[in-house]
Amino acid sequence: MTLQEKAMLHLLDFRNLEDCFEFPPGVTQKGIATGIGAQRKHMPRVLKKLQDKEFVIEKRARVKESSQRMKVYILTWNGISKAQEIKKFVENEEINVREKNGNLIAAKILDVNNYVEGNFTLLEIINHISPEGVFEGISEELEDDEDRKKMPPKHEIYWHTLLQVWKDGRASVEEEEILEELRNILDISDRQHLKMQEKIIKYAFPLRKKLLEIYSAAYEQALKDKQITEDERAILEVLREKLGIGEDELDELESE
């Protein structure tokens, strides 16, 4: 499946949100990337193509657990219809499934959960079908700290690298590119990466939110006289760099 098709399947679970005041994180670029098991850097291109086909609309809105307005993506009526068509087709595709007793059995994707331990979403199943067309379940890495202690050395290296990247509450484009190269070198799967990152971000987010609030307070103070002087902008720029706020975030933060 293409990333566009996967994104539509993901957004199908978030339909009928047009009139929401606050949107779930799952409809942001980051949420969509996590949901379909892709890298965030691919999302602008993927979502732009879906917008061009009038399957998706983009808007800025409040997002739960975020201190700023963000871009969110919603399926149009045409998008919902197309996504449902894709879902129906995929669910009726037949693959081989490793049963609980170890035997392989042919089954429609729709019925996979009847033969395996666990209850997997459609996208989880799709993302873990082997090149040979076999689904053998999904091993849950890093469910708790005890699991992390059992990580292979190369995973431990990647874990500590992620900690350093996210210590300021965000990963820059350059850092994401470095992480991708490191994953290739250490043979870290996308799922392993996402599981580690999810745990780290859980603790990094409160700190990140505080940093953004500090900049917002300084910016609001500078705006009290309805304008930003050159001296004030220079001070704000130093503060932005010290807090590790990227230029992409800056526009959204100041617009809010």
N, C-alpha and C positions, 0 to 999 in steps of 0.2 A: 504494500500500500504506500501511497505517496504521503508526505507530511501534510499536504493540504487535506487529504481524505481523513487522516487521523485527527487533525485539528477540528474538522467538522463533526466527527464522531464525539470528540471530547466536548465540544460546545453544545451538542445535542442534549447533554445532561444539565445544561444551564439555560434552557430556553424559557421564554415568557418572563424575562427580567427587564423589559423595556422601561417600565415605570418605577423601577426600584430606586430608592434614595441612596442605598449603600449596596455595593456589589461584592460578591465573594471573590477571593483572590484567584480562584480558578479561571476567571475570564480575563486576567491580565496576560501579558506576553510571557512572563515568568511562570504563571500558573498553567498556561497552555503547554509550554515547553516541558514542564515537569509531568503533566498529565499524559503526554504522548511519548515521553521518554526521548526527547530531542534536546539539542543545545539551544539556549536562548538566542544566540546570535543568528540563528536561521529564521526566527519568528517574524521579524519585520518583512522579509521577502515573501514568506509563506502567506502571511495575513494580507499583504498588499495584493497578491494574486487573487485571494478570495474576495477582497473588496472590489477588485476590477470586474470580477464575475458576478458581482452583486449578491454574493452568498453571505457576506458578513458586513456589518457596519461597525465603525469605530467611533467612540465618544470618550470624553474625559469625565470621570465621575469619582465619587468617594469610594474607597475600597476598605473593607473590614481589615483591621489590624494595621492600617497604614495612616500616617499623619498627613498625607498629601493626596491631592487628586491625581489619578493615574489614567492611562489609556486602557479602556476595556473593550472587549469585542463580543458582539452578539449576532447570532444567526438571524438573517432575514427570513421572511416566509419562504422564499425560494430556497434559501439555505437549509431551512428545516426539512423541506420536502426532499432536497437532494441528499441530506445526511441520513434521513430515514431510508431512502433508497439504497444508499451504501451499506447501512447497517443490516438491512434485510438480506442483501446479497452476501455479505460477509458471514452472517450467522448461519447461512445455509451451505457454506463451503465445507467440504469434508476433509479432515486431517486425521493423523494417527495420534492417539492419546495413550500415554503410559498410565495404566490403571494402578490402583493402590497395591495390587498383588504383583506388580511388575510386568504384567502382560501388555502388549500393544493391541489397541482396538481402534477400528475406524469409526469416527463419529463426527457429526456436524459440530461446528464451533459453538452453536447455540446450546448443545448438550454436554459440553466439556466438563462443567462442574459436577455432573452426575457421576463422573468416573475418577475424579481426583480428590485429594484432601485439600480443603480450602475452598474459598468462594471468590473466584477471580473475575475482574471486570473484563469486558470485551477487549479493551485496549491492552490490558495486561496479557491476555492470552495471545493476541496478535503479535505483540512485541517479543514474545518468548517462544514462538514457533521456530524450530530449527530450520536450517536450509533444506533439510531432508523432509520437512513437513511434519515434524513430531513435536507435540507439546508434552513436557515431562513435569509440569508444575513449576513453581518458583521458590527458590530457597530464600528465606528472609535473612539478609545479612544485617549485622549491627542492630539487633532488636534491643539490646541493652548493653551496659558497660561491660558486662561479663563476656559478651560476644566480641566486643572490641579488643579485649585483652587476648583473645585467641586469633587475632588477625595475623596473616603472614607478614613478614618484615616489609615487603613491598607495599602492602596495604597500610601498614603503620606509617611509612614514609609519606604516603599520599594524604593520610588523615592529618598529620601534623602540618603538611603544606597547606591544606584547606583551612586549618585553624589560623595560620598566619595570614592567609588571603582575606579571611572573613573577620579578622580581629577588629577592623573598623566598621563592621556591619555591612560591607558591600564588596563585590568583586568587579573590578574594572574590566573593560574590554581586553586590555593587554594581559591582565591576570587570567582571564578566562581562556585566552589563547595559549598561555603557558600551561595551564592546567590540562588543556586538551592534549598538548604534546606529551606531558608527563603521563597522562593516562595511557597513551599509546606505548610509551617506553615501559611502563610498569604492568601493562596488560590489565588495566582496571576497566571493568564493563561500565556502560552508562548507568545501569541500575545500581551498581555498587557506589558509583560517584553520587548519584542522586540520594541514596540512603544516607551516606556520610554527610553530604551537604545539608540535607533536611535537618539532621540532628544538630549540626553546628549552627545553622541559621536560627534555630529555635532559641538558642541562648544569645546569639549575636544581635537579634532584632531589637530587644529593649534598649541596648546601648546605641544602636544605630538611630533609633527613634529619638533618643535624647540628644544626639549630635545634631540632627535635623532641627529639633526644637530650639537649640541654642542659636543656630544660624537664622532661623525664622524670627526669633526675638530681636536679634541685632538688625536684621533687615527692616522690620517693622519700626524700630526706633529711628533708623535713618530716614524712613519715609514719612515721619511725622510732619515735616514741612512740605510734603507733596513732591519732593524731588531728591535725587541722589547726587551729591556733589562728587567731583573727581577724587577728593580726599576720602570721602566716605566709601566710594567704590573701591579705592585702593585698599582700605582697611577690610572691607568685606571680602575682597579677593584673597587677602592673606588668611583671613578666618576660614574661608572656603577650603583653601589648600591644607590648613592645619587640621581641619575636621575631616578631610578626605572625601569631600563632596564633589562628585563629578559634574562636568559641565552639562551633561544630559539631565542630571537631577536638578541642576540649578534653575533651569528654565521652568520646570514644573513647580519647584518650591516657591520661586518668586511670583509666578503667575497666581498661585493660590493665595 
